[in-house]
Every structure is written in structure tokens, then in C-alpha cells.
């Protein structure tokens, strides 16, 4: 059994106006998913991107404009959006207060493709280096 204390996980400045705390990932022993929280300043967010796996985005507090392809929706606290694997999506804080969100990916490593570039984060620290 492995206990993870969320407050002990570091917050990282992901991009301008976005701070992320990864709670569960390959880094602390997960094998099937990662769970993270984000705090997003007004007008900040995530640019269009996609993941090779399904993602669930949940608004905890604030208001988020989210999109998948050309469809847009505004969600408030207590609402989630299921994003299919490989679906181009993004979000922004469309409110005037900080946006607090939780993300869950069906992978222990965070992988996103943004403008054709692969971003990979929170891998297990003891993974062997490919040769």
C-alpha cells in the first residue's frame, strides 16, 4: 500500500499563468493513470493539444471554457468533460477569478502533443535510459 500526501507534491509553473501539482504518476508508483491539479489565472489556459489516451478534466472552482475540435463549452465548479484519446482540445480561464481544475489521464506518464511536439513529464525517476 502506498500513501501519497498531496501537499507534499511540488507545484510547478507549467506556462504563464498556470501552476500544476502532479499528485499521482509513474514518479510515485502509478502504473495506469496520472492525476493532477492546476490553478489557472484569468485568460490563461492550455493551448490546443492532444493525448494518446482519454482524459477527464474537472472544474473544482471558477469557470473554464473548454473545446474539443470546433465544439466549445463553459463549465463551472462541479462539472467534468471527458476528452477522447487523440482529440484536439484545450481550455482557458474565462472568469475573473482563479480557475482550479483536476485532470486525470489514463496513463501514468503525462504525454501531450502540442503543435507537433511531444511533451512528456512525470516519468518514473528510476526508468532506464534508452540505449
N, C-alpha and C positions, 0 to 999 in steps of 0.2 A: 504494500500500500504506500502511495506517495502523496503527501500533502503539499500543496502549493499555496503560499501566502501571497495574495495579490499585491499587497502593499510593499512587499519585498522586491517585486519586479520593477526594474528601472523604467522610467518614462523616457522616450526618445523623441526628439524633434524630427519628424518624418519629412516634412516640407514646410514652407512658410505657412504659419497659422494652424498646423496640425501636429499634435503630440500623441504618441502611441505608447501603450503599455501592452506588451505581449504577456498574457497570463499562462497559456498552455501552448506548447510547441515541442518539436523534436528536442529542443535545447533542454527541456526539463522532463523528458521521457515519454512524451506522447508519440503514438505510432499511427494515429488515424485522423487527427484534426488539430487545428490551432484556434485559439480563442484570444481575442484582443479587444482592448477598449481604445477609443480615440476621443480626444477633446479638440473641437474644431472651432476656430474663430469665425465671426461673421464674414461671409463671402469667400471663405477658404473651403477647401474640399479635396477631392481626388479627381484627377483628370480621367478621361476615358481610358479604360484598360480592360483586360480580361484575365481570367484564371483558368487553368486546365481542369478545375474541379468546381463543384457547386459552392456557393457562398450564401450565408444568411446575414443580412445587415439589419440591426435592430436599433431604433432610436430610443434612447433612455430619457433624454431631456432635450428640449429645443425643437427646431424644425429643420428638416432636411429635404432638399429637392434631389431626387434620385432619378436616374434614367438608365434604361436598357435599350440600346439602339436608338430609335427615334421616339420611344414612349417615355413620358415624364410623369412623375407623381410627387406629391409633397406629403411627407409623413411627419407626425408628431410623436411625442413620447408614448411608449407602449405599443408601437406598431413595427412590423418587420417586413422586409422584402426578400423573397427568395430569388437569387440570381443563378440561372442555369450555368453549368460549365461552358466555357468558351464564349459566353455572351459579353459583348462590349458594353460596359456600364461605367458609371461614375456618380459622384454626388457633390453637393455643396451645401454649406450652411446658408439657408435662405432667410434666417431670422436675424434678430438684432442682439441675441444673447448667445453665449457659447452653446454649441451643439455637442452632446455626449452620445456616442454610439458604441455598440458592441458588434464585432464581426466574428463569424465562425466560418472557417474554411474546412472542407473535407480533405485535408492534407496536414501532416504535422509540420510542414515547411511552407512558409508563405512564398508563393510564386505569383508574380503578376507580369503581364506583357503590356508595356506602355510604349506606344509609338514604335513597335517592333523590337524594343529592347527588353530582355528578361531581367527582372529584379527578383532576387532570391534572398530571403532573410530568415533568421531564426533556425538555422540548421543545428543539428546536434554538434556540440563543440568537439566531441571526440570522433567525428567522422573521418575516415581515412582520406587523404588527399589522392585524387585520381592520378594514375601514372601513365 
